[in-house]
Amino acid sequence: MPRPDRTPARITPVDTHAECRLTLATRGAGFTDFTGEAAAFLAEAGARDGVLTAFCRHTSASLTIQENADPDVRHDLLAALDRLAPQHAGWTHDTEGPDDMPAHVRTLLSGVSLCVPVSGGRLALGTWQGLYLIEHRRAPHRREVILTFTGHAAI
């Protein structure tokens, strides 16, 4: 069996921690791309090498890294979430409406935080990857995402 290929460890001192609160307005259920806002935050922080962390402060919305080239992928992902956590499945919790409990299940499946390497001041994402907030409720909402950068700054 061939051995995996790995670059040598690169040691960079941690001298910077930056944080901001990003508020995203959603249009209801669907994906909201915030890759550009994350890149702007890194530029403002003078980030060079380290880690970007994104944390969603809600239980009925989540974060993901997904394809940013073909919108059909996002459409199909929403359809898959509908099959995994349908709105009318006899949920007990419906305090905020019939889409509330399925939204919690969808958040459980997709998660509320992301960790992305930053290299040379840029997100080390793959060619077709973008950062997205997934709104799991039908109505528009304002969602908060905390962005942090920890690492080495260029300034």
Number of C-alpha atoms within 10 A of each C-alpha: 3 4 5 5 6 6 5 6 6 6 6 11 11 12 10 18 16 17 16 14 14 18 11 15 13 20 15 16 17 20 24 17 19 17 18 11 13 22 17 13 21 24 15 10 21 17 28 23 24 25 21 26 18 25 20 22 14 14 17 22 26 28 24 19 19 17 17 17 12 9 10 11 13 17 12 11 14 19 13 12 18 15 10 13 19 19 16 10 10 10 14 8 13 12 9 8 11 19 21 19 26 24 26 19 18 23 21 14 13 15 17 21 16 17 14 17 17 22 16 13 19 19 21 15 15 10 9 11 15 18 23 20 25 28 28 29 22 16 11 14 16 11 19 17 22 15 22 21 28 21 21 22 22 12 8
